[in-house]
Amino acid sequence: MAYDFQRDESGDLQGYANSDWVGNLDDSKSTSGYVFSFGSDVFSWNSKKQDVVAQSTAKIEYILVASAGNQVIWYRRVLYDVGQLHDELIVIWVDNKSAIAIAKNHV
């Protein structure tokens, strides 16, 4: 499948997160990662093997999004500290419908 990436001049802070489920057949752990950008400019990324063995793709994606969410909180604080108040929501794009549903559930 080919993707057509377009340059984004908006300057919005966005995150993208994804993981593989049971990517390592030796210990059944997943590898996950996220990347953050301002518009089209990537400034931060992380990729690591998870510390836990997840029983589903939803769980491993949710763990990843929670980690990326912690990073977003830190970025907002840094922006505030340097005088760049960032009031808009910061979107983290995830491609797992179950993980999105878990994140939206306020129970």
C-alpha positions as CSV (number, residue, x, y, z in Angstrom):
1,M,0.0,0.0,0.0
2,A,1.4,3.4,-0.9
3,Y,0.9,6.5,1.2
4,D,0.8,10.0,-0.2
5,F,2.4,12.2,2.5
6,Q,1.7,15.9,2.2
7,R,3.7,18.7,3.8
8,D,1.9,20.2,6.8
9,E,2.6,23.8,7.4
10,S,0.2,24.2,10.3
11,G,2.8,23.8,13.0
12,D,0.4,21.7,15.1
13,L,2.0,19.3,17.6
14,Q,0.9,15.8,16.7
15,G,1.9,12.3,17.7
16,Y,1.8,9.0,15.9
17,A,1.9,5.7,17.8
18,N,2.0,2.0,16.7
19,S,3.2,-1.3,17.9
20,D,3.5,-4.9,16.8
21,W,1.8,-7.6,18.9
22,V,4.1,-10.4,20.0
23,G,6.8,-9.2,17.7
24,N,9.4,-11.2,19.4
25,L,8.7,-14.9,19.2
26,D,11.3,-15.8,21.9
27,D,9.6,-13.9,24.8
28,S,6.3,-12.9,23.3
29,K,6.9,-9.2,23.9
30,S,5.9,-6.4,21.6
31,T,7.9,-3.6,20.1
32,S,6.2,-0.2,20.1
33,G,7.1,3.3,19.2
34,Y,5.8,6.8,18.8
35,V,6.9,10.0,16.9
36,F,6.0,13.6,17.5
37,S,6.0,16.4,15.0
38,F,5.3,20.1,14.6
39,G,3.7,20.2,11.2
40,S,6.0,18.2,8.9
41,D,9.0,18.5,11.2
42,V,9.7,15.4,13.4
43,F,11.5,16.4,16.6
44,S,11.1,13.4,18.9
45,W,10.6,9.6,18.6
46,N,10.9,6.5,20.8
47,S,11.0,2.8,20.0
48,K,11.4,0.1,22.5
49,K,10.5,-3.5,23.4
50,Q,7.7,-3.5,26.0
51,D,8.4,-4.6,29.6
52,V,5.2,-6.6,29.7
53,V,3.6,-9.4,27.7
54,A,0.2,-8.2,26.4
55,Q,-2.6,-10.6,25.9
56,S,-4.2,-8.5,23.0
57,T,-3.3,-5.8,20.5
58,A,-5.7,-3.4,22.3
59,K,-3.7,-3.7,25.6
60,I,-0.3,-3.2,24.0
61,E,-1.6,-0.2,22.0
62,Y,-3.2,1.3,25.1
63,I,0.0,0.9,27.0
64,L,1.8,2.7,24.2
65,V,-0.7,5.5,24.0
66,A,-0.5,6.0,27.7
67,S,3.3,6.4,27.4
68,A,2.9,8.8,24.5
69,G,0.4,10.7,26.6
70,N,2.9,11.1,29.4
71,Q,5.3,12.5,26.8
72,V,2.7,15.0,25.6
73,I,2.2,16.3,29.1
74,W,5.9,16.9,29.4
75,Y,6.1,18.7,26.0
76,R,3.2,21.0,27.0
77,R,5.1,21.9,30.2
78,V,8.3,22.6,28.2
79,L,6.3,24.8,25.8
80,Y,4.8,26.7,28.7
81,D,8.2,27.1,30.4
82,V,9.6,28.7,27.2
83,G,6.6,31.1,26.8
84,Q,4.9,29.1,24.1
85,L,1.5,28.5,25.7
86,H,-0.1,25.6,23.8
87,D,-3.9,25.6,24.5
88,E,-5.0,23.3,21.6
89,L,-5.5,19.6,22.1
90,I,-2.5,17.5,21.0
91,V,-3.7,14.6,18.9
92,I,-2.0,11.2,19.1
93,W,-2.9,9.1,16.0
94,V,-3.4,5.4,16.7
95,D,-4.7,2.8,14.3
96,N,-6.3,0.3,16.8
97,K,-10.0,0.8,17.3
98,S,-10.1,-1.2,20.6
99,A,-7.4,1.0,22.1
100,I,-9.2,4.1,21.0
101,A,-12.4,2.9,22.6
102,I,-10.6,2.1,25.9
103,A,-9.1,5.6,25.9
104,K,-12.5,7.2,25.3
105,N,-14.2,5.2,28.1
106,H,-14.5,7.5,31.1
107,V,-15.4,4.6,33.5
